[in-house]
Amino acid sequence: MLHLLFWVFILVLGLSYFGISIQAILGSSTGQANVAYLSNLFSQAWHLLLPYIQPFISIIQHLISYVQNIKM
């Protein structure tokens, strides 16, 4: 998680260095259309990949509950 935050911070610094305003990009109609398109694309990808990811999530949940029960 910290790795992702670091790269987001670097991206914002890079945009600031080149004088690119995130607010101006997101405020424009083209920027809003691009954000809507990307969010739809990521949503479809998540729903497509979820059946493959769900078994691993279930295993991790069972392991966590098992470890919590051992500690009690």
PyRosetta script that sets phi, psi and omega in degrees:
from pyrosetta import init, pose_from_sequence

init()
pose = pose_from_sequence("MLHLLFWVFILVLGLSYFGISIQAILGSSTGQANVAYLSNLFSQAWHLLLPYIQPFISIIQHLISYVQNIKM")
pose.set_psi(1, -42.0)
pose.set_omega(1, 179.7)
pose.set_phi(2, -65.8)
pose.set_psi(2, -32.3)
pose.set_omega(2, 178.3)
pose.set_phi(3, -62.2)
pose.set_psi(3, -43.8)
pose.set_omega(3, 179.1)
pose.set_phi(4, -64.5)
pose.set_psi(4, -45.1)
pose.set_omega(4, 178.8)
pose.set_phi(5, -61.3)
pose.set_psi(5, -38.2)
pose.set_omega(5, 177.6)
pose.set_phi(6, -60.1)
pose.set_psi(6, -47.0)
pose.set_omega(6, -177.7)
pose.set_phi(7, -70.1)
pose.set_psi(7, -33.0)
pose.set_omega(7, 174.7)
pose.set_phi(8, -65.0)
pose.set_psi(8, -42.2)
pose.set_omega(8, 177.7)
pose.set_phi(9, -61.3)
pose.set_psi(9, -44.3)
pose.set_omega(9, 177.9)
pose.set_phi(10, -62.8)
pose.set_psi(10, -40.7)
pose.set_omega(10, 178.5)
pose.set_phi(11, -62.0)
pose.set_psi(11, -44.5)
pose.set_omega(11, 179.3)
pose.set_phi(12, -64.0)
pose.set_psi(12, -41.9)
pose.set_omega(12, 176.8)
pose.set_phi(13, -62.0)
pose.set_psi(13, -41.5)
pose.set_omega(13, 178.8)
pose.set_phi(14, -63.7)
pose.set_psi(14, -43.4)
pose.set_omega(14, 177.5)
pose.set_phi(15, -63.3)
pose.set_psi(15, -40.3)
pose.set_omega(15, 178.8)
pose.set_phi(16, -64.8)
pose.set_psi(16, -39.0)
pose.set_omega(16, -179.9)
pose.set_phi(17, -60.9)
pose.set_psi(17, -39.5)
pose.set_omega(17, -179.6)
pose.set_phi(18, -88.3)
pose.set_psi(18, 5.2)
pose.set_omega(18, 175.9)
pose.set_phi(19, 74.5)
pose.set_psi(19, 26.2)
pose.set_omega(19, -180.0)
pose.set_phi(20, -94.5)
pose.set_psi(20, 123.6)
pose.set_omega(20, -178.5)
pose.set_phi(21, -93.1)
pose.set_psi(21, 120.7)
pose.set_omega(21, 177.7)
pose.set_phi(22, -65.4)
pose.set_psi(22, -37.7)
pose.set_omega(22, 179.4)
pose.set_phi(23, -63.3)
pose.set_psi(23, -40.2)
pose.set_omega(23, 178.6)
pose.set_phi(24, -66.9)
pose.set_psi(24, -38.4)
pose.set_omega(24, 179.3)
pose.set_phi(25, -66.1)
pose.set_psi(25, -47.4)
pose.set_omega(25, -177.3)
pose.set_phi(26, -74.1)
pose.set_psi(26, -21.8)
pose.set_omega(26, 178.9)
pose.set_phi(27, -80.4)
pose.set_psi(27, -20.2)
pose.set_omega(27, -179.2)
pose.set_phi(28, -77.8)
pose.set_psi(28, 156.5)
pose.set_omega(28, -179.9)
pose.set_phi(29, -66.7)
pose.set_psi(29, -35.5)
pose.set_omega(29, 177.7)
pose.set_phi(30, -66.1)
pose.set_psi(30, -43.4)
pose.set_omega(30, 178.1)
pose.set_phi(31, -61.9)
pose.set_psi(31, -41.7)
pose.set_omega(31, 178.7)
pose.set_phi(32, -65.9)
pose.set_psi(32, -38.5)
pose.set_omega(32, 177.6)
pose.set_phi(33, -65.4)
pose.set_psi(33, -39.7)
pose.set_omega(33, 179.0)
pose.set_phi(34, -65.9)
pose.set_psi(34, -41.3)
pose.set_omega(34, 179.1)
pose.set_phi(35, -64.9)
pose.set_psi(35, -41.8)
pose.set_omega(35, 178.7)
pose.set_phi(36, -63.4)
pose.set_psi(36, -41.4)
pose.set_omega(36, 179.2)
pose.set_phi(37, -63.6)
pose.set_psi(37, -45.7)
pose.set_omega(37, -179.2)
pose.set_phi(38, -66.3)
pose.set_psi(38, -40.2)
pose.set_omega(38, 179.5)
pose.set_phi(39, -65.5)
pose.set_psi(39, -37.5)
pose.set_omega(39, 176.4)
pose.set_phi(40, -65.7)
pose.set_psi(40, -42.3)
pose.set_omega(40, 179.5)
pose.set_phi(41, -62.4)
pose.set_psi(41, -46.2)
pose.set_omega(41, 178.5)
pose.set_phi(42, -65.0)
pose.set_psi(42, -36.8)
pose.set_omega(42, 178.5)
pose.set_phi(43, -64.4)
pose.set_psi(43, -44.2)
pose.set_omega(43, 178.2)
pose.set_phi(44, -64.7)
pose.set_psi(44, -40.0)
pose.set_omega(44, 178.8)
pose.set_phi(45, -64.1)
pose.set_psi(45, -40.9)
pose.set_omega(45, 179.6)
pose.set_phi(46, -62.5)
pose.set_psi(46, -45.8)
pose.set_omega(46, -179.9)
pose.set_phi(47, -66.8)
pose.set_psi(47, -30.3)
pose.set_omega(47, 177.5)
pose.set_phi(48, -72.3)
pose.set_psi(48, -39.4)
pose.set_omega(48, -176.3)
pose.set_phi(49, -87.7)
pose.set_psi(49, -17.4)
pose.set_omega(49, -175.7)
pose.set_phi(50, -56.8)
pose.set_psi(50, -42.3)
pose.set_omega(50, 178.3)
pose.set_phi(51, -60.7)
pose.set_psi(51, -28.6)
pose.set_omega(51, 178.9)
pose.set_phi(52, -81.6)
pose.set_psi(52, -29.5)
pose.set_omega(52, -177.7)
pose.set_phi(53, -85.3)
pose.set_psi(53, -31.0)
pose.set_omega(53, -173.7)
pose.set_phi(54, -55.0)
pose.set_psi(54, -41.7)
pose.set_omega(54, 178.4)
pose.set_phi(55, -60.2)
pose.set_psi(55, -36.9)
pose.set_omega(55, 178.8)
pose.set_phi(56, -69.2)
pose.set_psi(56, -38.0)
pose.set_omega(56, 177.5)
pose.set_phi(57, -63.8)
pose.set_psi(57, -41.8)
pose.set_omega(57, 178.5)
pose.set_phi(58, -63.2)
pose.set_psi(58, -41.3)
pose.set_omega(58, 178.2)
pose.set_phi(59, -62.3)
pose.set_psi(59, -44.6)
pose.set_omega(59, 180.0)
pose.set_phi(60, -64.0)
pose.set_psi(60, -41.1)
pose.set_omega(60, 178.2)
pose.set_phi(61, -62.4)
pose.set_psi(61, -41.9)
pose.set_omega(61, 178.8)
pose.set_phi(62, -66.1)
pose.set_psi(62, -39.6)
pose.set_omega(62, 177.5)
pose.set_phi(63, -63.9)
pose.set_psi(63, -41.0)
pose.set_omega(63, 179.3)
pose.set_phi(64, -64.4)
pose.set_psi(64, -45.5)
pose.set_omega(64, 178.9)
pose.set_phi(65, -65.1)
pose.set_psi(65, -35.5)
pose.set_omega(65, 177.6)
pose.set_phi(66, -63.8)
pose.set_psi(66, -46.1)
pose.set_omega(66, 179.7)
pose.set_phi(67, -64.7)
pose.set_psi(67, -39.2)
pose.set_omega(67, 178.1)
pose.set_phi(68, -65.6)
pose.set_psi(68, -35.8)
pose.set_omega(68, 178.6)
pose.set_phi(69, -70.9)
pose.set_psi(69, -32.1)
pose.set_omega(69, 177.0)
pose.set_phi(70, -65.6)
pose.set_psi(70, -41.1)
pose.set_omega(70, -177.5)
pose.set_phi(71, -67.0)
pose.set_psi(71, -24.0)
pose.set_omega(71, -177.0)
pose.set_phi(72, -80.2)
pose.dump_pdb("model.pdb")
